Amino acid sequence: MKPSPPIRFGIFQADLQAGELLRQGVKVRLQQQPFQVLAALLERPAEVVTRDELQRRIWPSDTFVDFERGLNKAMNRLRDALEDSAERPKFIETLPKRGYRFIGLIERQISSVAVLAFESTSGDQTQEYWADGITGELTTQLARIRDLRVVSRSSVMRFKNTNTPLQEIARQLGIDAVIEGSVAISENHMRIHVEANLIYPMLDIRCIRRHQF
């Protein structure tokens, strides 16, 4: 698997593989445990990461420490590094007795993408060429974008009519994002639904754009 690019939010940038936090390009001093808390939150943005999950990940059962004190100290240091506060959070929201949630806007640079074969939902197999044509045209247009690697159509076609999860498709193709969609034709109308999915480091997928035409 190719290395995941850094995750940007506000004036900060987190490199989860290198374990580094940067503020406007300058490295921020942050100990390992606060950074691990940040990584856990960034891997699941907008979702609640429970205190139990953080304990299992960062303070395993064979580690003899005061978990509550350790977590509170790590969170305080993390908030100091991010210039954040529990009362008016910009990045990390506290859910009392439950856990924490990353609420900041994440910016992720997309350097590679694949366009999956669009699905024809008209129920008429003779109209499938419209879906294939739109798939090919979108692939061609994206390939014109400088510094964006677009997987060839021939390499993507093996996933047509399969139930392969998007995360696995991205892993096999070594890409940051997957575009999928559908085409429906009825009488003189055509509806095109496009969905772009950004593959987050290590764990999850989030749909970042949905469009209908």
C-alpha positions in Angstrom: 0.0 0.0 0.0 1.3 3.4 -0.9 2.0 5.9 1.9 -1.0 8.0 3.0 -0.6 11.7 2.5 -0.7 14.1 5.6 -4.1 15.2 6.8 -4.7 18.9 6.9 -7.1 20.8 9.1 -7.1 24.5 9.7 -3.5 25.7 10.0 -2.4 22.2 11.0 -1.1 19.1 9.2 -0.8 15.7 10.8 1.4 12.9 9.3 0.0 9.8 10.9 2.8 7.6 9.6 5.6 9.8 10.8 3.8 10.7 14.0 4.3 14.5 13.4 2.0 17.5 13.8 2.9 20.7 12.0 1.5 24.2 12.4 1.9 26.2 9.3 4.8 24.0 8.3 6.6 24.2 11.7 6.8 21.0 13.8 4.7 21.1 17.0 6.2 19.4 20.0 3.7 16.7 21.0 4.3 13.6 23.0 3.4 10.2 21.7 0.2 9.6 23.7 -1.5 12.9 22.8 -0.6 12.3 19.1 -2.1 8.8 19.3 -5.3 10.3 20.6 -5.3 12.8 17.7 -4.6 10.0 15.2 -7.6 7.9 16.5 -9.9 10.9 16.1 -8.6 11.8 12.6 -9.1 8.3 11.4 -12.8 8.6 12.2 -13.8 12.3 11.7 -17.3 13.3 12.8 -17.6 10.0 14.7 -17.5 9.4 18.5 -14.4 7.7 19.6 -15.2 6.3 23.0 -13.0 6.4 26.1 -12.9 2.6 26.1 -11.6 2.5 22.6 -8.9 5.0 23.4 -7.9 2.9 26.5 -7.6 -0.3 24.5 -5.6 1.4 21.8 -3.2 3.6 23.8 -3.4 2.3 27.4 -3.8 -1.5 27.0 -4.8 -3.7 29.9 -1.3 -4.8 30.7 -0.2 -1.2 31.2 -0.4 -0.2 34.9 -1.3 3.5 34.7 -4.2 5.7 35.9 -6.1 5.7 32.7 -8.5 8.6 33.6 -5.6 10.8 34.6 -3.5 9.8 31.6 -6.3 10.5 29.1 -7.1 13.8 30.6 -3.5 14.9 30.6 -3.1 13.7 27.0 -6.2 15.6 25.9 -5.1 18.8 27.7 -1.7 18.7 25.9 -3.4 17.9 22.6 -5.8 20.9 23.0 -2.9 23.1 23.9 -1.0 22.1 20.8 -4.1 22.7 18.6 -4.9 26.0 20.4 -8.3 24.5 21.1 -10.6 24.4 24.2 -13.2 22.1 25.6 -15.6 24.9 26.2 -15.5 26.3 22.6 -14.0 23.5 20.5 -12.8 24.1 17.0 -11.4 20.6 16.5 -12.2 18.2 19.3 -15.6 18.0 20.9 -16.0 16.3 24.3 -19.0 14.0 24.9 -19.2 13.7 28.7 -18.7 10.1 30.0 -18.7 8.8 26.4 -15.6 10.0 24.5 -14.5 12.6 21.9 -15.2 13.6 18.3 -13.2 15.4 15.8 -15.3 18.2 14.4 -12.8 20.2 12.4 -12.9 20.5 8.6 -10.4 18.0 7.1 -8.6 18.9 3.8 -7.1 15.9 2.1 -5.0 16.2 -1.1 -6.2 13.8 -3.7 -3.3 12.6 -5.9 -4.9 9.5 -7.5 -8.4 8.4 -8.4 -10.3 5.6 -10.2 -13.7 5.9 -11.9 -15.7 2.8 -11.5 -18.0 1.6 -14.3 -21.3 3.6 -14.0 -24.4 1.5 -13.5 -27.4 1.7 -15.8 -30.5 1.7 -13.7 -33.0 2.0 -16.5 -33.7 -1.7 -16.6 -32.9 -1.7 -20.3 -29.6 -3.4 -21.2 -29.5 -1.7 -24.6 -29.0 1.6 -22.8 -25.9 0.4 -20.9 -23.7 2.0 -23.6 -24.7 5.4 -22.1 -23.3 4.5 -18.7 -20.1 3.1 -20.3 -19.8 6.3 -22.4 -20.1 8.6 -19.4 -17.6 6.4 -17.5 -15.1 6.8 -20.3 -15.6 10.5 -20.8 -15.3 11.2 -17.1 -12.1 9.2 -16.9 -10.7 11.1 -19.9 -11.5 14.5 -18.5 -10.0 13.7 -15.1 -6.8 12.4 -16.8 -6.3 15.9 -18.1 -5.8 17.3 -14.6 -2.2 17.9 -13.9 -0.6 16.0 -11.0 -3.6 13.7 -10.7 -3.1 10.0 -11.5 -6.2 8.4 -13.0 -6.3 4.6 -13.2 -6.9 3.4 -16.7 -10.4 2.1 -17.6 -9.1 -1.3 -18.4 -7.6 -1.7 -14.9 -10.9 -0.7 -13.3 -13.2 -2.8 -15.4 -12.4 -6.0 -13.4 -14.4 -4.5 -10.6 -17.6 -4.1 -12.7 -20.6 -6.0 -11.4 -18.7 -7.1 -8.3 -19.4 -6.5 -4.6 -15.8 -5.6 -3.8 -15.7 -3.0 -1.0 -14.5 0.4 -2.0 -11.7 0.2 0.6 -10.4 -3.0 -1.0 -10.6 -1.5 -4.5 -8.6 1.5 -3.3 -6.1 -0.8 -1.7 -5.6 -2.9 -4.8 -5.3 0.1 -7.1 -3.3 2.2 -4.6 -5.5 5.3 -4.9 -6.9 8.1 -2.7 -10.4 8.3 -4.1 -13.0 6.3 -5.9 -15.8 7.8 -8.1 -18.9 5.8 -8.8 -22.3 6.6 -10.2 -25.4 5.6 -12.1 -27.3 6.6 -15.2 -31.1 6.4 -15.5 -32.9 7.1 -18.8 -36.7 7.5 -19.1 -38.4 8.9 -22.2 -36.5 12.1 -23.0 -34.8 12.5 -19.6 -31.4 11.3 -18.4 -30.4 11.4 -14.7 -26.8 11.0 -13.7 -25.8 10.4 -10.1 -22.2 10.8 -9.2 -20.6 10.0 -5.9 -16.9 10.7 -5.0 -15.5 8.8 -2.1 -12.3 9.8 -0.3 -10.4 7.0 1.2 -9.2 8.0 4.7 -5.9 6.6 6.1 -6.1 3.1 7.6 -9.7 2.8 8.4 -12.7 4.4 6.8 -14.4 5.9 3.8 -16.4 9.1 3.6 -18.4 10.3 0.7 -17.3 13.9 0.1 -19.5 14.8 -2.9 -22.8 13.6 -4.3 -24.3 15.2 -7.4 -27.3 14.5 -9.6 -27.8 16.0 -13.1 
